[in-house]
Amino acid sequence: MTQQEKLEALALMFDEEVSAITPETRLDNLIFDSVAKMALVALLSEQFDRRVNMQEFKALKSIQDILNLMHE
């Protein structure tokens, strides 16, 4: 999955325009509620076979942090 495809998937998850999502976008500027958090867990699990522990999850502050999890 390319960087652009990842940003598109995150924009869809956050119900935002793709142009509004950049690596620098802070999660506190988005609606990062329980539904979005569960969607993120599902996305990471299904698309990247990635499990996130609670410490990693709490450390997420920006879209770049999520993109970093997608690379690991």
PDB file of N, H, CA, C and O in Angstrom:
ATOM      1  N   MET A   1       0.852  -1.176   0.000  1.00  0.00           N
ATOM      2  CA  MET A   1       0.000   0.000   0.000  1.00  0.00           C
ATOM      3  C   MET A   1       0.898   1.240   0.000  1.00  0.00           C
ATOM      4  O   MET A   1       1.833   1.345   0.794  1.00  0.00           O
ATOM      5  N   THR A   2       0.603   2.156  -0.888  1.00  0.00           N
ATOM      6  H   THR A   2      -0.156   2.071  -1.534  1.00  0.00           H
ATOM      7  CA  THR A   2       1.409   3.373  -0.977  1.00  0.00           C
ATOM      8  C   THR A   2       1.039   4.340   0.145  1.00  0.00           C
ATOM      9  O   THR A   2       0.018   4.176   0.814  1.00  0.00           O
ATOM     10  N   GLN A   3       1.875   5.340   0.336  1.00  0.00           N
ATOM     11  H   GLN A   3       2.704   5.474  -0.208  1.00  0.00           H
ATOM     12  CA  GLN A   3       1.611   6.384   1.339  1.00  0.00           C
ATOM     13  C   GLN A   3       0.265   7.060   1.058  1.00  0.00           C
ATOM     14  O   GLN A   3      -0.512   7.307   1.980  1.00  0.00           O
ATOM     15  N   GLN A   4      -0.007   7.357  -0.210  1.00  0.00           N
ATOM     16  H   GLN A   4       0.625   7.157  -0.959  1.00  0.00           H
ATOM     17  CA  GLN A   4      -1.262   8.009  -0.586  1.00  0.00           C
ATOM     18  C   GLN A   4      -2.455   7.109  -0.265  1.00  0.00           C
ATOM     19  O   GLN A   4      -3.475   7.586   0.233  1.00  0.00           O
ATOM     20  N   GLU A   5      -2.335   5.831  -0.542  1.00  0.00           N
ATOM     21  H   GLU A   5      -1.506   5.444  -0.947  1.00  0.00           H
ATOM     22  CA  GLU A   5      -3.422   4.889  -0.235  1.00  0.00           C
ATOM     23  C   GLU A   5      -3.659   4.802   1.271  1.00  0.00           C
ATOM     24  O   GLU A   5      -4.800   4.691   1.721  1.00  0.00           O
ATOM     25  N   LYS A   6      -2.588   4.854   2.038  1.00  0.00           N
ATOM     26  H   LYS A   6      -1.662   4.945   1.673  1.00  0.00           H
ATOM     27  CA  LYS A   6      -2.727   4.844   3.499  1.00  0.00           C
ATOM     28  C   LYS A   6      -3.442   6.097   3.971  1.00  0.00           C
ATOM     29  O   LYS A   6      -4.326   6.028   4.825  1.00  0.00           O
ATOM     30  N   LEU A   7      -3.063   7.244   3.419  1.00  0.00           N
ATOM     31  H   LEU A   7      -2.345   7.301   2.726  1.00  0.00           H
ATOM     32  CA  LEU A   7      -3.723   8.498   3.792  1.00  0.00           C
ATOM     33  C   LEU A   7      -5.194   8.482   3.390  1.00  0.00           C
ATOM     34  O   LEU A   7      -6.044   8.996   4.116  1.00  0.00           O
ATOM     35  N   GLU A   8      -5.493   7.894   2.238  1.00  0.00           N
ATOM     36  H   GLU A   8      -4.802   7.476   1.648  1.00  0.00           H
ATOM     37  CA  GLU A   8      -6.885   7.781   1.802  1.00  0.00           C
ATOM     38  C   GLU A   8      -7.683   6.892   2.745  1.00  0.00           C
ATOM     39  O   GLU A   8      -8.824   7.211   3.082  1.00  0.00           O
ATOM     40  N   ALA A   9      -7.095   5.783   3.173  1.00  0.00           N
ATOM     41  H   ALA A   9      -6.168   5.524   2.900  1.00  0.00           H
ATOM     42  CA  ALA A   9      -7.772   4.884   4.110  1.00  0.00           C
ATOM     43  C   ALA A   9      -8.022   5.583   5.445  1.00  0.00           C
ATOM     44  O   ALA A   9      -9.083   5.420   6.047  1.00  0.00           O
ATOM     45  N   LEU A  10      -7.042   6.360   5.902  1.00  0.00           N
ATOM     46  H   LEU A  10      -6.180   6.492   5.412  1.00  0.00           H
ATOM     47  CA  LEU A  10      -7.210   7.088   7.162  1.00  0.00           C
ATOM     48  C   LEU A  10      -8.242   8.201   7.019  1.00  0.00           C
ATOM     49  O   LEU A  10      -9.018   8.442   7.944  1.00  0.00           O
ATOM     50  N   ALA A  11      -8.264   8.872   5.893  1.00  0.00           N
ATOM     51  H   ALA A  11      -7.634   8.676   5.142  1.00  0.00           H
ATOM     52  CA  ALA A  11      -9.274   9.908   5.665  1.00  0.00           C
ATOM     53  C   ALA A  11     -10.667   9.305   5.697  1.00  0.00           C
ATOM     54  O   ALA A  11     -11.580   9.881   6.289  1.00  0.00           O
ATOM     55  N   LEU A  12     -10.837   8.161   5.073  1.00  0.00           N
ATOM     56  H   LEU A  12     -10.095   7.693   4.592  1.00  0.00           H
ATOM     57  CA  LEU A  12     -12.120   7.474   5.089  1.00  0.00           C
ATOM     58  C   LEU A  12     -12.495   7.082   6.517  1.00  0.00           C
ATOM     59  O   LEU A  12     -13.638   7.261   6.939  1.00  0.00           O
ATOM     60  N   MET A  13     -11.536   6.552   7.247  1.00  0.00           N
ATOM     61  H   MET A  13     -10.608   6.406   6.904  1.00  0.00           H
ATOM     62  CA  MET A  13     -11.780   6.141   8.626  1.00  0.00           C
ATOM     63  C   MET A  13     -12.202   7.318   9.498  1.00  0.00           C
ATOM     64  O   MET A  13     -13.096   7.185  10.333  1.00  0.00           O
ATOM     65  N   PHE A  14     -11.559   8.473   9.305  1.00  0.00           N
ATOM     66  H   PHE A  14     -10.832   8.581   8.626  1.00  0.00           H
ATOM     67  CA  PHE A  14     -11.865   9.660  10.095  1.00  0.00           C
ATOM     68  C   PHE A  14     -13.009  10.485   9.499  1.00  0.00           C
ATOM     69  O   PHE A  14     -13.380  11.523  10.047  1.00  0.00           O
ATOM     70  N   ASP A  15     -13.568  10.021   8.376  1.00  0.00           N
ATOM     71  H   ASP A  15     -13.267   9.178   7.931  1.00  0.00           H
ATOM     72  CA  ASP A  15     -14.648  10.732   7.689  1.00  0.00           C
ATOM     73  C   ASP A  15     -14.228  12.168   7.363  1.00  0.00           C
ATOM     74  O   ASP A  15     -14.952  13.126   7.635  1.00  0.00           O
ATOM     75  N   GLU A  16     -13.043  12.283   6.777  1.00  0.00           N
ATOM     76  H   GLU A  16     -12.455  11.504   6.556  1.00  0.00           H
ATOM     77  CA  GLU A  16     -12.471  13.574   6.385  1.00  0.00           C
ATOM     78  C   GLU A  16     -12.124  13.531   4.901  1.00  0.00           C
ATOM     79  O   GLU A  16     -11.981  12.456   4.318  1.00  0.00           O
ATOM     80  N   GLU A  17     -11.992  14.701   4.302  1.00  0.00           N
ATOM     81  H   GLU A  17     -12.108  15.574   4.776  1.00  0.00           H
ATOM     82  CA  GLU A  17     -11.495  14.790   2.937  1.00  0.00           C
ATOM     83  C   GLU A  17     -10.026  14.359   2.926  1.00  0.00           C
ATOM     84  O   GLU A  17      -9.292  14.631   3.876  1.00  0.00           O
ATOM     85  N   VAL A  18      -9.604  13.699   1.869  1.00  0.00           N
ATOM     86  H   VAL A  18     -10.200  13.478   1.097  1.00  0.00           H
ATOM     87  CA  VAL A  18      -8.212  13.258   1.762  1.00  0.00           C
ATOM     88  C   VAL A  18      -7.271  14.445   1.873  1.00  0.00           C
ATOM     89  O   VAL A  18      -6.197  14.330   2.465  1.00  0.00           O
ATOM     90  N   SER A  19      -7.653  15.568   1.319  1.00  0.00           N
ATOM     91  H   SER A  19      -8.525  15.662   0.839  1.00  0.00           H
ATOM     92  CA  SER A  19      -6.803  16.758   1.354  1.00  0.00           C
ATOM     93  C   SER A  19      -6.624  17.300   2.772  1.00  0.00           C
ATOM     94  O   SER A  19      -5.697  18.069   3.025  1.00  0.00           O
ATOM     95  N   ALA A  20      -7.493  16.910   3.691  1.00  0.00           N
ATOM     96  H   ALA A  20      -8.246  16.285   3.485  1.00  0.00           H
ATOM     97  CA  ALA A  20      -7.414  17.386   5.078  1.00  0.00           C
ATOM     98  C   ALA A  20      -6.485  16.529   5.936  1.00  0.00           C
ATOM     99  O   ALA A  20      -6.168  16.899   7.067  1.00  0.00           O
ATOM    100  N   ILE A  21      -6.050  15.392   5.406  1.00  0.00           N
ATOM    101  H   ILE A  21      -6.308  15.092   4.488  1.00  0.00           H
ATOM    102  CA  ILE A  21      -5.216  14.461   6.163  1.00  0.00           C
ATOM    103  C   ILE A  21      -3.797  14.492   5.612  1.00  0.00           C
ATOM    104  O   ILE A  21      -3.564  14.183   4.443  1.00  0.00           O
ATOM    105  N   THR A  22      -2.855  14.870   6.468  1.00  0.00           N
ATOM    106  H   THR A  22      -3.044  15.122   7.417  1.00  0.00           H
ATOM    107  CA  THR A  22      -1.432  14.843   6.125  1.00  0.00           C
ATOM    108  C   THR A  22      -0.707  14.150   7.273  1.00  0.00           C
ATOM    109  O   THR A  22      -1.284  13.971   8.346  1.00  0.00           O
ATOM    110  N   PRO A  23       0.536  13.761   7.066  1.00  0.00           N
ATOM    111  CA  PRO A  23       1.277  13.157   8.174  1.00  0.00           C
ATOM    112  C   PRO A  23       1.355  14.057   9.404  1.00  0.00           C
ATOM    113  O   PRO A  23       1.457  13.564  10.528  1.00  0.00           O
ATOM    114  N   GLU A  24       1.307  15.364   9.199  1.00  0.00           N
ATOM    115  H   GLU A  24       1.224  15.764   8.286  1.00  0.00           H
ATOM    116  CA  GLU A  24       1.423  16.308  10.314  1.00  0.00           C
ATOM    117  C   GLU A  24       0.103  16.530  11.053  1.00  0.00           C
ATOM    118  O   GLU A  24       0.095  17.157  12.112  1.00  0.00           O
ATOM    119  N   THR A  25      -1.005  16.032  10.518  1.00  0.00           N
ATOM    120  H   THR A  25      -0.998  15.523   9.657  1.00  0.00           H
ATOM    121  CA  THR A  25      -2.306  16.231  11.154  1.00  0.00           C
ATOM    122  C   THR A  25      -2.307  15.625  12.548  1.00  0.00           C
ATOM    123  O   THR A  25      -1.970  14.456  12.732  1.00  0.00           O
ATOM    124  N   ARG A  26      -2.689  16.431  13.520  1.00  0.00           N
ATOM    125  H   ARG A  26      -2.963  17.381  13.371  1.00  0.00           H
ATOM    126  CA  ARG A  26      -2.760  15.969  14.911  1.00  0.00           C
ATOM    127  C   ARG A  26      -4.087  15.257  15.140  1.00  0.00           C
ATOM    128  O   ARG A  26      -5.131  15.703  14.664  1.00  0.00           O
ATOM    129  N   LEU A  27      -4.038  14.161  15.862  1.00  0.00           N
ATOM    130  H   LEU A  27      -3.190  13.799  16.248  1.00  0.00           H
ATOM    131  CA  LEU A  27      -5.252  13.399  16.124  1.00  0.00           C
ATOM    132  C   LEU A  27      -6.249  14.184  16.965  1.00  0.00           C
ATOM    133  O   LEU A  27      -7.454  13.952  16.868  1.00  0.00           O
ATOM    134  N   ASP A  28      -5.764  15.111  17.791  1.00  0.00           N
ATOM    135  H   ASP A  28      -4.785  15.299  17.870  1.00  0.00           H
ATOM    136  CA  ASP A  28      -6.692  15.898  18.594  1.00  0.00           C
ATOM    137  C   ASP A  28      -7.439  16.932  17.750  1.00  0.00           C
ATOM    138  O   ASP A  28      -8.338  17.605  18.254  1.00  0.00           O
ATOM    139  N   ASN A  29      -7.073  17.066  16.464  1.00  0.00           N
ATOM    140  H   ASN A  29      -6.343  16.519  16.054  1.00  0.00           H
ATOM    141  CA  ASN A  29      -7.815  17.932  15.545  1.00  0.00           C
ATOM    142  C   ASN A  29      -8.856  17.150  14.744  1.00  0.00           C
ATOM    143  O   ASN A  29      -9.587  17.718  13.933  1.00  0.00           O
ATOM    144  N   LEU A  30      -8.912  15.837  14.986  1.00  0.00           N
ATOM    145  H   LEU A  30      -8.319  15.376  15.646  1.00  0.00           H
ATOM    146  CA  LEU A  30      -9.859  14.961  14.310  1.00  0.00           C
ATOM    147  C   LEU A  30     -10.811  14.370  15.348  1.00  0.00           C
ATOM    148  O   LEU A  30     -10.572  14.456  16.552  1.00  0.00           O
ATOM    149  N   ILE A  31     -11.876  13.780  14.864  1.00  0.00           N
ATOM    150  H   ILE A  31     -12.070  13.710  13.886  1.00  0.00           H
ATOM    151  CA  ILE A  31     -12.771  13.066  15.785  1.00  0.00           C
ATOM    152  C   ILE A  31     -12.190  11.678  15.987  1.00  0.00           C
ATOM    153  O   ILE A  31     -12.434  10.765  15.197  1.00  0.00           O
ATOM    154  N   PHE A  32     -11.425  11.534  17.046  1.00  0.00           N
ATOM    155  H   PHE A  32     -11.226  12.275  17.687  1.00  0.00           H
ATOM    156  CA  PHE A  32     -10.751  10.267  17.356  1.00  0.00           C
ATOM    157  C   PHE A  32     -11.451   9.652  18.556  1.00  0.00           C
ATOM    158  O   PHE A  32     -10.870   9.479  19.627  1.00  0.00           O
ATOM    159  N   ASP A  33     -12.739   9.323  18.333  1.00  0.00           N
ATOM    160  H   ASP A  33     -13.210   9.464  17.463  1.00  0.00           H
ATOM    161  CA  ASP A  33     -13.565   8.760  19.387  1.00  0.00           C
ATOM    162  C   ASP A  33     -13.426   7.242  19.419  1.00  0.00           C
ATOM    163  O   ASP A  33     -12.594   6.673  18.712  1.00  0.00           O
ATOM    164  N   SER A  34     -14.232   6.599  20.230  1.00  0.00           N
ATOM    165  H   SER A  34     -14.907   7.061  20.805  1.00  0.00           H
ATOM    166  CA  SER A  34     -14.121   5.145  20.393  1.00  0.00           C
ATOM    167  C   SER A  34     -14.392   4.408  19.080  1.00  0.00           C
ATOM    168  O   SER A  34     -13.771   3.380  18.811  1.00  0.00           O
ATOM    169  N   VAL A  35     -15.301   4.918  18.272  1.00  0.00           N
ATOM    170  H   VAL A  35     -15.805   5.754  18.491  1.00  0.00           H
ATOM    171  CA  VAL A  35     -15.581   4.275  16.985  1.00  0.00           C
ATOM    172  C   VAL A  35     -14.355   4.372  16.072  1.00  0.00           C
ATOM    173  O   VAL A  35     -13.978   3.388  15.436  1.00  0.00           O
ATOM    174  N   ALA A  36     -13.739   5.543  16.006  1.00  0.00           N
ATOM    175  H   ALA A  36     -14.045   6.342  16.523  1.00  0.00           H
ATOM    176  CA  ALA A  36     -12.544   5.721  15.188  1.00  0.00           C
ATOM    177  C   ALA A  36     -11.395   4.852  15.705  1.00  0.00           C
ATOM    178  O   ALA A  36     -10.630   4.300  14.915  1.00  0.00           O
ATOM    179  N   LYS A  37     -11.276   4.731  17.002  1.00  0.00           N
ATOM    180  H   LYS A  37     -11.898   5.179  17.645  1.00  0.00           H
ATOM    181  CA  LYS A  37     -10.207   3.904  17.577  1.00  0.00           C
ATOM    182  C   LYS A  37     -10.403   2.437  17.210  1.00  0.00           C
ATOM    183  O   LYS A  37      -9.440   1.741  16.886  1.00  0.00           O
ATOM    184  N   MET A  38     -11.652   1.966  17.259  1.00  0.00           N
ATOM    185  H   MET A  38     -12.434   2.531  17.522  1.00  0.00           H
ATOM    186  CA  MET A  38     -11.915   0.581  16.880  1.00  0.00           C
ATOM    187  C   MET A  38     -11.669   0.376  15.379  1.00  0.00           C
ATOM    188  O   MET A  38     -11.167  -0.669  14.965  1.00  0.00           O
ATOM    189  N   ALA A  39     -12.020   1.369  14.580  1.00  0.00           N
ATOM    190  H   ALA A  39     -12.428   2.218  14.916  1.00  0.00           H
ATOM    191  CA  ALA A  39     -11.760   1.286  13.142  1.00  0.00           C
ATOM    192  C   ALA A  39     -10.259   1.225  12.871  1.00  0.00           C
ATOM    193  O   ALA A  39      -9.814   0.499  11.982  1.00  0.00           O
ATOM    194  N   LEU A  40      -9.486   1.982  13.632  1.00  0.00           N
ATOM    195  H   LEU A  40      -9.848   2.572  14.354  1.00  0.00           H
ATOM    196  CA  LEU A  40      -8.029   1.958  13.473  1.00  0.00           C
ATOM    197  C   LEU A  40      -7.471   0.593  13.845  1.00  0.00           C
ATOM    198  O   LEU A  40      -6.617   0.058  13.138  1.00  0.00           O
ATOM    199  N   VAL A  41      -7.939   0.034  14.931  1.00  0.00           N
ATOM    200  H   VAL A  41      -8.633   0.468  15.505  1.00  0.00           H
ATOM    201  CA  VAL A  41      -7.500  -1.307  15.340  1.00  0.00           C
ATOM    202  C   VAL A  41      -7.808  -2.311  14.238  1.00  0.00           C
ATOM    203  O   VAL A  41      -6.968  -3.146  13.905  1.00  0.00           O
ATOM    204  N   ALA A  42      -9.014  -2.233  13.670  1.00  0.00           N
ATOM    205  H   ALA A  42      -9.696  -1.554  13.941  1.00  0.00           H
ATOM    206  CA  ALA A  42      -9.401  -3.146  12.592  1.00  0.00           C
ATOM    207  C   ALA A  42      -8.534  -2.942  11.354  1.00  0.00           C
ATOM    208  O   ALA A  42      -8.074  -3.910  10.750  1.00  0.00           O
ATOM    209  N   LEU A  43      -8.312  -1.688  10.979  1.00  0.00           N
ATOM    210  H   LEU A  43      -8.685  -0.902  11.470  1.00  0.00           H
ATOM    211  CA  LEU A  43      -7.482  -1.384   9.812  1.00  0.00           C
ATOM    212  C   LEU A  43      -6.073  -1.942   9.980  1.00  0.00           C
ATOM    213  O   LEU A  43      -5.549  -2.597   9.079  1.00  0.00           O
ATOM    214  N   LEU A  44      -5.471  -1.687  11.113  1.00  0.00           N
ATOM    215  H   LEU A  44      -5.896  -1.155  11.845  1.00  0.00           H
ATOM    216  CA  LEU A  44      -4.099  -2.167  11.360  1.00  0.00           C
ATOM    217  C   LEU A  44      -4.047  -3.685  11.364  1.00  0.00           C
ATOM    218  O   LEU A  44      -3.102  -4.280  10.846  1.00  0.00           O
ATOM    219  N   SER A  45      -5.055  -4.308  11.942  1.00  0.00           N
ATOM    220  H   SER A  45      -5.823  -3.825  12.362  1.00  0.00           H
ATOM    221  CA  SER A  45      -5.090  -5.761  12.022  1.00  0.00           C
ATOM    222  C   SER A  45      -5.317  -6.396  10.655  1.00  0.00           C
ATOM    223  O   SER A  45      -4.590  -7.308  10.259  1.00  0.00           O
ATOM    224  N   GLU A  46      -6.325  -5.912   9.940  1.00  0.00           N
ATOM    225  H   GLU A  46      -6.915  -5.171  10.262  1.00  0.00           H
ATOM    226  CA  GLU A  46      -6.704  -6.540   8.669  1.00  0.00           C
ATOM    227  C   GLU A  46      -5.755  -6.218   7.522  1.00  0.00           C
ATOM    228  O   GLU A  46      -5.416  -7.105   6.738  1.00  0.00           O
ATOM    229  N   GLN A  47      -5.330  -4.988   7.413  1.00  0.00           N
ATOM    230  H   GLN A  47      -5.605  -4.268   8.049  1.00  0.00           H
ATOM    231  CA  GLN A  47      -4.515  -4.580   6.272  1.00  0.00           C
ATOM    232  C   GLN A  47      -3.012  -4.768   6.485  1.00  0.00           C
ATOM    233  O   GLN A  47      -2.259  -4.948   5.529  1.00  0.00           O
ATOM    234  N   PHE A  48      -2.585  -4.725   7.756  1.00  0.00           N
ATOM    235  H   PHE A  48      -3.197  -4.579   8.533  1.00  0.00           H
ATOM    236  CA  PHE A  48      -1.147  -4.744   8.027  1.00  0.00           C
ATOM    237  C   PHE A  48      -0.724  -5.854   8.981  1.00  0.00           C
ATOM    238  O   PHE A  48       0.440  -5.939   9.371  1.00  0.00           O
ATOM    239  N   ASP A  49      -1.679  -6.705   9.355  1.00  0.00           N
ATOM    240  H   ASP A  49      -2.626  -6.636   9.038  1.00  0.00           H
ATOM    241  CA  ASP A  49      -1.399  -7.795  10.294  1.00  0.00           C
ATOM    242  C   ASP A  49      -0.633  -7.272  11.503  1.00  0.00           C
ATOM    243  O   ASP A  49       0.335  -7.881  11.959  1.00  0.00           O
ATOM    244  N   ARG A  50      -1.084  -6.140  12.006  1.00  0.00           N
ATOM    245  H   ARG A  50      -1.870  -5.645  11.635  1.00  0.00           H
ATOM    246  CA  ARG A  50      -0.388  -5.431  13.085  1.00  0.00           C
ATOM    247  C   ARG A  50      -1.287  -5.347  14.299  1.00  0.00           C
ATOM    248  O   ARG A  50      -2.425  -4.885  14.208  1.00  0.00           O
ATOM    249  N   ARG A  51      -0.785  -5.788  15.425  1.00  0.00           N
ATOM    250  H   ARG A  51       0.139  -6.163  15.499  1.00  0.00           H
ATOM    251  CA  ARG A  51      -1.481  -5.665  16.701  1.00  0.00           C
ATOM    252  C   ARG A  51      -0.807  -4.540  17.478  1.00  0.00           C
ATOM    253  O   ARG A  51       0.421  -4.463  17.535  1.00  0.00           O
ATOM    254  N   VAL A  52      -1.609  -3.676  18.068  1.00  0.00           N
ATOM    255  H   VAL A  52      -2.606  -3.738  18.021  1.00  0.00           H
ATOM    256  CA  VAL A  52      -1.082  -2.524  18.791  1.00  0.00           C
ATOM    257  C   VAL A  52      -1.367  -2.712  20.267  1.00  0.00           C
ATOM    258  O   VAL A  52      -2.504  -2.963  20.664  1.00  0.00           O
ATOM    259  N   ASN A  53      -0.317  -2.588  21.083  1.00  0.00           N
ATOM    260  H   ASN A  53       0.607  -2.385  20.760  1.00  0.00           H
ATOM    261  CA  ASN A  53      -0.548  -2.702  22.519  1.00  0.00           C
ATOM    262  C   ASN A  53      -1.030  -1.360  23.068  1.00  0.00           C
ATOM    263  O   ASN A  53      -0.958  -0.339  22.384  1.00  0.00           O
ATOM    264  N   MET A  54      -1.513  -1.371  24.284  1.00  0.00           N
ATOM    265  H   MET A  54      -1.571  -2.200  24.840  1.00  0.00           H
ATOM    266  CA  MET A  54      -2.114  -0.176  24.872  1.00  0.00           C
ATOM    267  C   MET A  54      -1.119   0.982  24.956  1.00  0.00           C
ATOM    268  O   MET A  54      -1.492   2.129  24.713  1.00  0.00           O
ATOM    269  N   GLN A  55       0.125   0.700  25.292  1.00  0.00           N
ATOM    270  H   GLN A  55       0.427  -0.232  25.490  1.00  0.00           H
ATOM    271  CA  GLN A  55       1.139   1.749  25.392  1.00  0.00           C
ATOM    272  C   GLN A  55       1.354   2.425  24.034  1.00  0.00           C
ATOM    273  O   GLN A  55       1.433   3.651  23.960  1.00  0.00           O
ATOM    274  N   GLU A  56       1.447   1.633  22.962  1.00  0.00           N
ATOM    275  H   GLU A  56       1.383   0.636  23.023  1.00  0.00           H
ATOM    276  CA  GLU A  56       1.608   2.193  21.621  1.00  0.00           C
ATOM    277  C   GLU A  56       0.376   3.020  21.240  1.00  0.00           C
ATOM    278  O   GLU A  56       0.497   4.101  20.664  1.00  0.00           O
ATOM    279  N   PHE A  57      -0.794   2.502  21.566  1.00  0.00           N
ATOM    280  H   PHE A  57      -0.891   1.624  22.034  1.00  0.00           H
ATOM    281  CA  PHE A  57      -2.032   3.180  21.212  1.00  0.00           C
ATOM    282  C   PHE A  57      -2.145   4.531  21.903  1.00  0.00           C
ATOM    283  O   PHE A  57      -2.542   5.516  21.280  1.00  0.00           O
ATOM    284  N   LYS A  58      -1.803   4.585  23.174  1.00  0.00           N
ATOM    285  H   LYS A  58      -1.481   3.785  23.680  1.00  0.00           H
ATOM    286  CA  LYS A  58      -1.883   5.834  23.924  1.00  0.00           C
ATOM    287  C   LYS A  58      -0.854   6.857  23.447  1.00  0.00           C
ATOM    288  O   LYS A  58      -1.039   8.058  23.644  1.00  0.00           O
ATOM    289  N   ALA A  59       0.221   6.394  22.825  1.00  0.00           N
ATOM    290  H   ALA A  59       0.371   5.418  22.664  1.00  0.00           H
ATOM    291  CA  ALA A  59       1.282   7.291  22.360  1.00  0.00           C
ATOM    292  C   ALA A  59       0.950   7.954  21.021  1.00  0.00           C
ATOM    293  O   ALA A  59       1.676   8.849  20.590  1.00  0.00           O
ATOM    294  N   LEU A  60      -0.116   7.540  20.363  1.00  0.00           N
ATOM    295  H   LEU A  60      -0.706   6.813  20.714  1.00  0.00           H
ATOM    296  CA  LEU A  60      -0.473   8.112  19.065  1.00  0.00           C
ATOM    297  C   LEU A  60      -0.908   9.558  19.223  1.00  0.00           C
ATOM    298  O   LEU A  60      -1.834   9.864  19.975  1.00  0.00           O
ATOM    299  N   LYS A  61      -0.233  10.441  18.507  1.00  0.00           N
ATOM    300  H   LYS A  61       0.519  10.193  17.896  1.00  0.00           H
ATOM    301  CA  LYS A  61      -0.543  11.873  18.565  1.00  0.00           C
ATOM    302  C   LYS A  61      -0.838  12.469  17.194  1.00  0.00           C
ATOM    303  O   LYS A  61      -1.503  13.500  17.096  1.00  0.00           O
ATOM    304  N   SER A  62      -0.348  11.827  16.139  1.00  0.00           N
ATOM    305  H   SER A  62       0.192  10.990  16.219  1.00  0.00           H
ATOM    306  CA  SER A  62      -0.500  12.391  14.796  1.00  0.00           C
ATOM    307  C   SER A  62      -0.726  11.278  13.773  1.00  0.00           C
ATOM    308  O   SER A  62      -0.564  10.094  14.067  1.00  0.00           O
ATOM    309  N   ILE A  63      -1.099  11.689  12.587  1.00  0.00           N
ATOM    310  H   ILE A  63      -1.231  12.651  12.348  1.00  0.00           H
ATOM    311  CA  ILE A  63      -1.248  10.737  11.487  1.00  0.00           C
ATOM    312  C   ILE A  63       0.090  10.051  11.212  1.00  0.00           C
ATOM    313  O   ILE A  63       0.116   8.867  10.877  1.00  0.00           O
ATOM    314  N   GLN A  64       1.199  10.779  11.350  1.00  0.00           N
ATOM    315  H   GLN A  64       1.177  11.741  11.623  1.00  0.00           H
ATOM    316  CA  GLN A  64       2.518  10.172  11.137  1.00  0.00           C
ATOM    317  C   GLN A  64       2.747   9.015  12.096  1.00  0.00           C
ATOM    318  O   GLN A  64       3.337   8.006  11.710  1.00  0.00           O
ATOM    319  N   ASP A  65       2.295   9.140  13.327  1.00  0.00           N
ATOM    320  H   ASP A  65       1.816   9.960  13.640  1.00  0.00           H
ATOM    321  CA  ASP A  65       2.433   8.038  14.283  1.00  0.00           C
ATOM    322  C   ASP A  65       1.706   6.796  13.793  1.00  0.00           C
ATOM    323  O   ASP A  65       2.206   5.680  13.939  1.00  0.00           O
ATOM    324  N   ILE A  66       0.538   6.985  13.216  1.00  0.00           N
ATOM    325  H   ILE A  66       0.132   7.891  13.098  1.00  0.00           H
ATOM    326  CA  ILE A  66      -0.219   5.850  12.673  1.00  0.00           C
ATOM    327  C   ILE A  66       0.502   5.289  11.458  1.00  0.00           C
ATOM    328  O   ILE A  66       0.612   4.072  11.308  1.00  0.00           O
ATOM    329  N   LEU A  67       0.994   6.168  10.588  1.00  0.00           N
ATOM    330  H   LEU A  67       0.905   7.156  10.710  1.00  0.00           H
ATOM    331  CA  LEU A  67       1.739   5.702   9.411  1.00  0.00           C
ATOM    332  C   LEU A  67       2.970   4.891   9.829  1.00  0.00           C
ATOM    333  O   LEU A  67       3.319   3.912   9.169  1.00  0.00           O
ATOM    334  N   ASN A  68       3.618   5.289  10.907  1.00  0.00           N
ATOM    335  H   ASN A  68       3.335   6.084  11.443  1.00  0.00           H
ATOM    336  CA  ASN A  68       4.768   4.534  11.402  1.00  0.00           C
ATOM    337  C   ASN A  68       4.368   3.133  11.805  1.00  0.00           C
ATOM    338  O   ASN A  68       5.126   2.190  11.574  1.00  0.00           O
ATOM    339  N   LEU A  69       3.201   2.968  12.401  1.00  0.00           N
ATOM    340  H   LEU A  69       2.585   3.733  12.589  1.00  0.00           H
ATOM    341  CA  LEU A  69       2.728   1.635  12.763  1.00  0.00           C
ATOM    342  C   LEU A  69       2.436   0.795  11.521  1.00  0.00           C
ATOM    343  O   LEU A  69       2.571  -0.428  11.541  1.00  0.00           O
ATOM    344  N   MET A  70       2.041   1.454  10.460  1.00  0.00           N
ATOM    345  H   MET A  70       1.931   2.448  10.444  1.00  0.00           H
ATOM    346  CA  MET A  70       1.738   0.749   9.224  1.00  0.00           C
ATOM    347  C   MET A  70       3.007   0.230   8.549  1.00  0.00           C
ATOM    348  O   MET A  70       2.936  -0.679   7.722  1.00  0.00           O
ATOM    349  N   HIS A  71       4.153   0.790   8.887  1.00  0.00           N
ATOM    350  H   HIS A  71       4.210   1.528   9.559  1.00  0.00           H
ATOM    351  CA  HIS A  71       5.427   0.348   8.283  1.00  0.00           C
ATOM    352  C   HIS A  71       6.075  -0.781   9.062  1.00  0.00           C
ATOM    353  O   HIS A  71       6.841  -1.566   8.503  1.00  0.00           O
ATOM    354  N   GLU A  72       5.776  -0.864  10.334  1.00  0.00           N
ATOM    355  H   GLU A  72       5.154  -0.226  10.788  1.00  0.00           H
ATOM    356  CA  GLU A  72       6.487  -1.837  11.183  1.00  0.00           C
ATOM    357  C   GLU A  72       6.031  -3.250  10.931  1.00  0.00           C
ATOM    358  O   GLU A  72       6.530  -4.181  11.563  1.00  0.00           O
TER     359      GLU A  72
END
